[in-house]
Structures are given as structure tokens and as C-alpha cells.
Amino acid sequence: MEMLQNTRIPEIVAEQKEFIEGEYDKLIQTFPSLSRRDLSSFMWAHFVVRSRLFGVTINGTSTQAMVPIADLLNQSPDVLNPYPTL
């Protein structure tokens, strides 16, 4: 935490958390049956999806999309795989 002092990172994290909480509240208001899912599960799902998004341009419009397997393409061939291969 010492390294974060004098940066905007704590403020940005707080803003993101507030935004995600607001999105969760809107989701629950729209779909009450989803209230059985807690905020931490929603945050986990949000960040899993966000970490897999790529910026793309479709018909001249910039947007974000999930591109299956694309996150594997940015791996260096020199990275050692700690998992056994078949």
C-alpha cells in the first residue's frame, strides 16, 4: 500500500467499486430473481469478462468484444508452461 500513496489508484479503485455496485443494484432492480447472487459474485463475473475484452472496430464503430482464444495469442513462446502437457 505504501507504493500507492500519492497516486490516484485508491481513488480510481473506489470509483470503479461504486460504479460496479450501481450496476449490480440496477441489475437486481430489473431482474429481482438474480438477487440470490451476491455482490462479490457479480464483481467476480464483471472482472472475468472485463479482463477478456478486446477493443475492436465494427463497421467504423469502436466497441469492445469477447474474442474466444484471442487472449492466448499475446503469449510469448518463451514462457515456460508450469502445467504438464499431454
N, C-alpha and C positions, 0 to 999 in steps of 0.2 A: 504494500500500500504506500510505502514511502516514495516509491518511484512515480506514483500517480499524483503526488502533491504538485501543485502549481500547474496542473493540466486541466483540460475540460472533460477528461474521461469520466470522472464520477458524475458530473452534470449530464453528460450525454447518456450514460447508463440509466440515470434516474428518469430522463425524458423518455427513453425507449421503454422502460418498465411502465411508466404511466400510459404511454401510447398502447402498449400491449394489453394492459389492464382494461383500458377503454374499449378496445376491440373485443375482448372477452366479454365484457358487460353487454355490448351491442349484440354479440352472438347469442348470449343467453336470453336476452330480451326477445330476440327474433325466433329462436328455437329453444323454448324452455326445457324440452326433453334432454337437451345437452347439458343441463345443469348438474347431471351426475358426474361430469368430468370436472376436475378441479383446475384452478388457475395454473398450477405448476405443470399439469399435463398439457394444457393449452400452450404454455410458454415453450415447453419441450418441442411440441409439434411445430410451432411457429419457427423456431430456430433450426430445426431439421430441414424444413422447407427452404427457409432463407439461405441456409448455407449451401444449398444445391441450385440456386437460381443463377442464370446467366443472362446478361444483357444481350438482347437481340433486336434487330430491326426487321419488321414485317410490313411490307407494302409502304415503306417510308416512315413507319411509326416505330419509335423506340419503345421497347417494353421489356419485361422480364419473362423468362420461361424456364421450366424444368426440362433439361435435356438429358435423357437417360444415358448413363455411362460416360457422358462428357467429362465429369469430374475426374475420371481415370486418365484422361488424355493429357492432363497437365503434370503428370508424374515423371520424374527423371528416371531414365533407365538405370542410373547408377544407384538408386535407392535400394538398400538391402531389404528383402522381404522377411520379416521375422516369423511368418507363418509357414508351416510345411506345405509343400506343393505335392500334388498327386502325380 
